[in-house]
Amino acid sequence: MIEVEFAKLEDAPEALRPLAEARDSKFYVKLDTGSGVGVVSAATAATELAGANKARNEFRDNNNELKNKNTDLLAKVAEAERLKEEHAELKKAEEERKLEDVKNRGNLRQEDFQSSVARAVEAAQGPMQKVMDKLQSDMKLAQDEKVAAEVRLARKELEAALSTAGLKAGVDEKALQDFLHRGMKVWSIKDGAFMAAKEDGTPLYDDKGQPVSMDEYAASMTTEAPHLFKSSGGGGAQPNKTGGGGGNNDRGPRKVLVNPTAREIGDNLDELAKAKMTISVS
């Protein structure tokens, strides 16, 4: 549990204002991060919230795109089935027409009649077989694309859930891809639910014999891979290791966002993550 400090109530994101508590001429909002108790600046909290919101929005957009593709694939399958039935009816009608035409020719011997029927059927089957082969190929392709889309959708859902748990536990945004790479080896979706398992497929359980939750997994990584997490020392800004007065590791002074809105934070998320920009709240 952490408390985010704001000098003024309007500095807090609108969604968090109802949770703000006035104290000592300032305003505090409690957030459950699962990583201890403390007070952090609005800039730090805003960066973490913006990162989580960005991951959520990317997942939502990708999810909508995959759903639209899935709908198109289902429509293709339905159209292929309709064409299959339609061509079957045309084939039957063509065979009946040719048979009737043969019968109307008059006094043919029985063997000539049967031979004519066979030729008529063969002549009708050739083009129709090509149509049926093409339909079957299209149907298989549509089914394969549907399965691939479902796999991509499931992966996006898993990555979004892991990102949320990791950021909540304090994973550094720059190390998020490393965290996801590790997590995707452990987590999968079984029967619509997230499940953690060992390499041999054995499910992972907590001390109470319950399946490990994603938040518990993220918290355990602070011991297994502590370098993935933000430093827990100090509440203020860290000194610049280059010795420059307010500079960064690249060139020139850092840009400063003074009392930024949530939108301004989101628009400059990449710059903030690269430490090329800082936030000042008064």
Secondary structure, DSSP 8 states (H G I E B T S, - for coil): -EEEEESSGGGS-GGGGGG-EEETTEEEEEE--SS--EEEEHHHHHHHHHHHHHHHHHHHHHHHHHHHHHHHHHHHHHHHHHHHHHHHHHHHHHHHHHHHHHHTT-S--HHHHHHHHHHHHHHHHHHHHHHHHHHHHHHHHHHHHHHHHHHHHHHHHHHHHHHHHHHHHTB-GGGHHHHHHHHHHHEEEETTEEEEB-TTS-B-B-TTSSB--HHHHHHHHHHH-GGGB---S-SS----TT--SSB-SSSSB-EEEES--HHHHHHTHHHHHTTSEEEE--
